[in-house]
Amino acid sequence: MAMGVSSRRLRVLQLTLPGTYGEAIATKAFVEEHAFETILVVTSPYHARRSLATFRSVLKPDRVMVGIAPATASSPARPERWWATPYDRAYVRYEWAAIAYYALRHGILSWA
Protein backbone atom coordinates (compact mmCIF):
# COMPACT_ATOMS: atom_id res chain seq x y z
CA MET A 1 0.00 0.00 0.00
CA ALA A 2 1.45 3.34 -1.07
CA MET A 3 0.11 6.64 0.26
CA GLY A 4 -3.09 4.88 1.39
CA VAL A 5 -3.90 3.28 -1.99
CA SER A 6 -3.93 -0.47 -2.35
CA SER A 7 -1.58 -1.77 -5.07
CA ARG A 8 -4.57 -3.69 -6.52
CA ARG A 9 -6.07 -0.33 -7.49
CA LEU A 10 -2.99 1.02 -9.28
CA ARG A 11 -2.42 0.66 -13.03
CA VAL A 12 0.58 1.69 -15.10
CA LEU A 13 -0.59 2.82 -18.52
CA GLN A 14 1.45 2.54 -21.71
CA LEU A 15 2.02 5.97 -23.24
CA THR A 16 2.03 6.52 -26.99
CA LEU A 17 2.54 10.29 -26.77
CA PRO A 18 4.72 12.28 -24.37
CA GLY A 19 3.71 14.58 -21.56
CA THR A 20 0.46 15.31 -19.83
CA TYR A 21 -1.41 15.16 -23.12
CA GLY A 22 -0.06 11.65 -23.75
CA GLU A 23 -1.08 10.62 -20.23
CA ALA A 24 -4.60 11.91 -20.85
CA ILE A 25 -4.85 10.03 -24.16
CA ALA A 26 -3.69 6.78 -22.51
CA THR A 27 -6.15 7.35 -19.66
CA LYS A 28 -8.99 7.91 -22.12
CA ALA A 29 -8.43 4.50 -23.69
CA PHE A 30 -8.28 2.85 -20.26
CA VAL A 31 -11.38 4.67 -19.00
CA GLU A 32 -13.37 3.72 -22.08
CA GLU A 33 -12.26 0.08 -21.87
CA HIS A 34 -13.33 -0.16 -18.22
CA ALA A 35 -16.36 2.17 -18.37
CA PHE A 36 -15.23 4.48 -15.57
CA GLU A 37 -17.44 7.45 -14.83
CA THR A 38 -15.06 9.29 -12.49
CA ILE A 39 -11.29 9.62 -12.22
CA LEU A 40 -9.02 11.52 -9.88
CA VAL A 41 -5.75 12.90 -11.22
CA VAL A 42 -3.03 13.28 -8.60
CA THR A 43 -0.13 15.53 -9.56
CA SER A 44 2.22 18.18 -8.25
CA PRO A 45 0.65 21.40 -6.99
CA TYR A 46 1.95 23.60 -9.81
CA HIS A 47 0.91 21.11 -12.47
CA ALA A 48 -2.68 20.72 -11.24
CA ARG A 49 -4.28 23.48 -13.35
CA ARG A 50 -2.87 22.25 -16.68
CA SER A 51 -3.47 18.60 -15.79
CA LEU A 52 -7.10 19.21 -14.95
CA ALA A 53 -7.68 21.21 -18.13
CA THR A 54 -5.93 18.60 -20.26
CA PHE A 55 -7.73 15.59 -18.80
CA ARG A 56 -11.11 17.34 -18.99
CA SER A 57 -10.47 18.33 -22.60
CA VAL A 58 -9.43 14.83 -23.68
CA LEU A 59 -11.96 12.87 -21.61
CA LYS A 60 -14.96 15.11 -22.33
CA PRO A 61 -16.76 16.03 -19.09
CA ASP A 62 -20.14 14.79 -20.32
CA ARG A 63 -18.72 11.24 -20.31
CA VAL A 64 -16.21 11.18 -17.44
CA MET A 65 -16.02 13.38 -14.36
CA VAL A 66 -12.41 14.40 -13.74
CA GLY A 67 -11.17 15.62 -10.38
CA ILE A 68 -7.73 16.85 -9.36
CA ALA A 69 -5.76 16.39 -6.15
CA PRO A 70 -2.44 18.19 -5.75
CA ALA A 71 0.06 15.88 -4.06
CA THR A 72 1.15 18.47 -1.53
CA ALA A 73 2.37 15.97 1.09
CA SER A 74 4.92 14.38 -1.27
CA SER A 75 5.98 17.47 -3.23
CA PRO A 76 8.72 19.96 -2.42
CA ALA A 77 6.56 22.67 -4.06
CA ARG A 78 5.25 25.44 -1.84
CA PRO A 79 2.71 27.42 -3.92
CA GLU A 80 1.85 29.72 -1.02
CA ARG A 81 5.44 31.03 -1.22
CA TRP A 82 6.31 30.33 -4.86
CA TRP A 83 8.69 33.30 -5.04
CA ALA A 84 10.79 32.18 -2.07
CA THR A 85 12.93 29.40 -3.59
CA PRO A 86 14.65 28.82 -6.93
CA TYR A 87 12.79 25.49 -7.33
CA ASP A 88 9.38 27.10 -6.97
CA ARG A 89 10.19 30.07 -9.20
CA ALA A 90 11.50 27.76 -11.92
CA TYR A 91 8.46 25.49 -11.71
CA VAL A 92 6.06 28.44 -11.95
CA ARG A 93 7.89 29.72 -15.05
CA TYR A 94 7.86 26.24 -16.58
CA GLU A 95 4.13 25.77 -15.97
CA TRP A 96 3.19 29.14 -17.46
CA ALA A 97 5.22 28.29 -20.57
CA ALA A 98 3.57 24.85 -20.71
CA ILE A 99 0.11 26.39 -20.34
CA ALA A 100 0.82 28.65 -23.30
CA TYR A 101 2.18 25.70 -25.32
CA TYR A 102 -0.87 23.54 -24.58
CA ALA A 103 -3.17 26.39 -25.62
CA LEU A 104 -1.35 26.75 -28.94
CA ARG A 105 -0.58 23.07 -29.64
CA HIS A 106 -3.67 21.32 -28.29
CA GLY A 107 -6.24 24.11 -27.94
CA ILE A 108 -6.44 23.48 -24.19
CA LEU A 109 -7.19 26.64 -22.24
CA SER A 110 -6.14 26.13 -18.63
CA TRP A 111 -7.47 29.54 -17.61
CA ALA A 112 -10.98 29.04 -19.04
GIHU-V949127 format. One record per helix or strand. SS is the DSSP state (A for helix, B for strand). FROM is the first residue (numbers start at 1). TO is the last residue. If there is no record, write none. Layout:
# GIHU-V949127
ss=<SS	SS>
from=<FROM	FROM>
to=<TO	TO>
This chain:
# GIHU-V949127
ss=<B	B	A	A	B	A	B	A	A	A>
from=<2	5	7	19	38	45	65	72	79	86>
to=<2	5	9	34	43	59	70	74	81	106>
